[in-house]
Amino acid sequence: MDRLLHLDRTLDELDPPRWPDADEHATRLVRTVHGLRRVPLGRLGPADLRVLVTQAVALPHVLPHAVRLLAEEPLLDACFHAGDLLLAAVDAPAAVWELLPDVEARLREVVRALTPEEVAELPRGAAEQLARFTARP
């Protein structure tokens, strides 16, 4: 997981080109994402990471940081419910995991270490979502 060498840099720096300011008529989500691109990666919290992952923004930079947090606390409640960051991460596009095989392997370990009781506490459909992630070649 040595992809975390640039925690002091922003996504605008790591994932060029820099994004312009969000339009004045942009939605709250768009304004949030644009703003998060200007925050140093190491200062992004679980809720920030969940937003970026679900919006598929700079995933090669965001997912390693998210998986590092998930390795410490798999069922982390980032915003909505326990495990929401985990479920966002396992739903990331397969193509991005091809760029991050070590990070994907670590996340598979995290998922496989969950107990049946922990999985049962997740929202409906989560068990299938986790199973699809671990079953992917």
C-alpha positions as CSV (number, residue, x, y, z in Angstrom):
1,M,0.0,0.0,0.0
2,D,2.9,2.3,-0.7
3,R,0.6,4.3,-3.0
4,L,-0.1,6.6,0.0
5,L,3.2,8.5,-0.4
6,H,1.4,11.7,-1.4
7,L,-1.0,12.3,1.4
8,D,0.1,15.9,1.6
9,R,-1.0,16.6,-2.0
10,T,-4.5,17.3,-3.3
11,L,-6.4,15.3,-6.0
12,D,-6.1,18.4,-8.2
13,E,-2.3,17.9,-8.0
14,L,-2.3,14.1,-8.2
15,D,-5.0,13.7,-10.8
16,P,-4.6,16.5,-13.4
17,P,-6.0,18.6,-14.9
18,R,-7.1,20.8,-12.0
19,W,-10.8,21.2,-11.9
20,P,-12.3,24.7,-12.2
21,D,-14.5,26.0,-9.5
22,A,-18.0,24.6,-9.5
23,D,-20.5,26.7,-11.4
24,E,-22.7,28.8,-9.2
25,H,-25.8,26.8,-10.2
26,A,-24.1,23.4,-9.5
27,T,-25.7,21.0,-7.1
28,R,-24.4,20.6,-3.6
29,L,-22.8,17.3,-4.5
30,V,-20.9,18.8,-7.4
31,R,-19.7,21.7,-5.2
32,T,-18.6,19.2,-2.6
33,V,-16.7,17.0,-5.0
34,H,-14.9,20.0,-6.5
35,G,-14.0,21.2,-3.0
36,L,-12.7,17.8,-1.9
37,R,-10.3,17.8,-4.9
38,R,-8.5,20.8,-3.2
39,V,-8.1,19.1,0.2
40,P,-4.8,17.2,0.8
41,L,-5.5,13.5,0.5
42,G,-4.4,12.7,4.0
43,R,-7.0,15.2,5.4
44,L,-9.9,13.5,3.7
45,G,-12.2,11.8,6.2
46,P,-14.3,8.7,5.7
47,A,-17.3,10.6,4.6
48,D,-15.2,12.5,2.0
49,L,-13.7,9.3,0.7
50,R,-17.2,7.7,0.4
51,V,-18.4,10.7,-1.7
52,L,-15.3,10.5,-3.9
53,V,-15.5,6.7,-4.3
54,T,-19.3,6.7,-5.1
55,Q,-18.7,9.5,-7.7
56,A,-15.7,7.6,-9.1
57,V,-13.3,10.6,-8.7
58,A,-9.6,9.9,-8.8
59,L,-10.1,6.4,-7.7
60,P,-6.4,5.3,-8.1
61,H,-5.5,7.9,-5.4
62,V,-8.7,7.6,-3.3
63,L,-9.1,3.9,-3.0
64,P,-5.7,3.1,-1.3
65,H,-6.5,5.6,1.4
66,A,-10.0,4.2,1.8
67,V,-8.8,0.6,2.0
68,R,-6.2,1.6,4.6
69,L,-9.0,2.9,6.8
70,L,-11.2,-0.1,6.1
71,A,-8.3,-2.4,7.1
72,E,-8.4,-0.8,10.5
73,E,-12.2,-0.6,10.8
74,P,-14.1,-2.5,8.1
75,L,-17.6,-1.5,9.2
76,L,-16.7,2.2,9.5
77,D,-19.7,4.4,9.4
78,A,-18.7,7.1,7.0
79,C,-22.0,8.9,6.8
80,F,-25.1,6.8,6.4
81,H,-24.6,3.5,8.1
82,A,-22.0,1.0,9.3
83,G,-20.1,-0.3,6.3
84,D,-21.1,2.4,3.9
85,L,-17.5,3.1,2.9
86,L,-16.8,-0.6,2.5
87,L,-19.8,-1.1,0.2
88,A,-18.8,2.0,-1.8
89,A,-15.3,0.6,-2.2
90,V,-16.4,-2.9,-3.3
91,D,-18.7,-1.3,-5.9
92,A,-15.8,0.6,-7.5
93,P,-15.4,-0.3,-11.2
94,A,-13.5,-3.4,-12.0
95,A,-11.2,-1.5,-14.3
96,V,-9.8,0.5,-11.4
97,W,-9.0,-2.6,-9.5
98,E,-6.9,-3.8,-12.4
99,L,-4.7,-0.7,-11.7
100,L,-4.5,-1.5,-8.0
101,P,-4.1,-5.3,-7.5
102,D,-2.4,-4.9,-4.2
103,V,-5.1,-2.7,-2.8
104,E,-7.8,-5.0,-4.2
105,A,-6.1,-8.0,-2.5
106,R,-6.0,-6.1,0.8
107,L,-9.7,-5.2,0.5
108,R,-10.6,-8.9,-0.3
109,E,-8.8,-9.9,2.9
110,V,-10.9,-7.3,4.8
111,V,-14.1,-8.6,3.3
112,R,-13.3,-12.2,3.9
113,A,-12.4,-11.5,7.6
114,L,-15.9,-10.2,8.3
115,T,-18.0,-12.5,10.4
116,P,-21.5,-13.7,9.3
117,E,-22.9,-11.6,12.2
118,E,-21.1,-8.4,10.9
119,V,-22.4,-9.0,7.3
120,A,-25.9,-9.6,8.6
121,E,-25.9,-6.2,10.2
122,L,-25.2,-4.5,6.8
123,P,-28.1,-3.2,4.6
124,R,-30.1,-5.6,2.5
125,G,-28.1,-6.8,-0.5
126,A,-24.8,-6.2,1.1
127,A,-23.9,-9.8,1.4
128,E,-24.4,-10.4,-2.3
129,Q,-22.4,-7.2,-3.1
130,L,-19.5,-8.4,-0.9
131,A,-19.7,-11.9,-2.5
132,R,-19.6,-10.5,-6.0
133,F,-16.5,-8.5,-5.1
134,T,-14.6,-11.5,-3.6
135,A,-15.7,-13.8,-6.4
136,R,-14.4,-11.5,-9.2
137,P,-11.3,-13.0,-10.9
